[in-house]
């Protein structure tokens, strides 16, 4: 049988919560309002599939460009190029 090359391939360890982090995420992460120009860290929440960025962006620091519906447009560098990805607030947190 051929290997699957799906969207979440090779993410068993990457997209796993620790034992004490399991369950629903906190509301403060969802209700935080980002403004264009804010720096954010892309931290994928595996319990929420909607608006999940690709695994290659896990841990990357990006810049908020705009708000698009409930989601945010985040500019992330990948090598020499700059990518614009659309991420929901469950999967980002402020860069401190």
N, C-alpha and C positions, 0 to 999 in steps of 0.2 A: 504494500500500500504506500503511495507517495506521501511525503511529508506535507503537512498543512503549512501554508505561509500566511496565516491569518493576522489580523490587526494586533492581537495580544500574544503573539508567538514569543516564547522564551521569557515570559514575564512572571513565572511562578514565584521567584524570590523577590523580584523587584516590586510587584504589585501585591504584596502581602502585608496585612496589618499585624502588629505585635499583639500578644494576647490581651493586654490591658487597654488597647486602643480599639478593640472590636466594637461593633455597633454603630449607632448613628453619630455623626459628627456634631460638633458644637455649633450653636446658632451664631455665635460671634464671628465665625469664619464666613458664614453665608451673608450676614448683614453688614459686613465691612464695606464701605464705599471707597472705591479707588478712583483717583482722578488721572487724567492724561498726564504722563510724565512720571508717575509713580513707578518705582522699581518693585518687582514682585519675584518670588521664587515659585517655580512650577513644582508643586508637590501633589502628585496624583493620589486621589482618594479612590481606592479600588472598589469601595462599596457603592459608588455612584458611577454608572456607566455613561450617563448622558453628559455630553460636553467634555469628554475625557480626551486630552491630547495624546499623541503618539508617545510610546515609551522612550523614544530617543530624547525627548525634551524633559524627562524627569530630572529634577535637581537644577535645571538651568535658571539663570536670572534673566528676566526680560523687562521690557518697558511697556507700560500701558499706553496704547495709542488712542483707543476710543472705546466707548461702550456700545455694544450691539445687542439690543434686546436685554436679556438677563445676563448675557455673556460679555466678555471683554476681548478686545483685539490686543494681542500681546506681540511685540516685536522681539524676536530671539535670534541671536547669531548662530549660524551653523557653518563652521569653517570661515570662509571669506564672505559668504552671503548672509543676508538678513531675511529671516522668514517671518511672515505674519500669520500667527495661529489664533484660532478662536477658542477661548477657554472659559468654562463656567467657574464661578467663584469658589466652588467646592474644591477645585484643584489648584488654587493659588493662595499664597499667603504673603504678607508684606515683607519686604527685604529690610532687615534692620542693620 
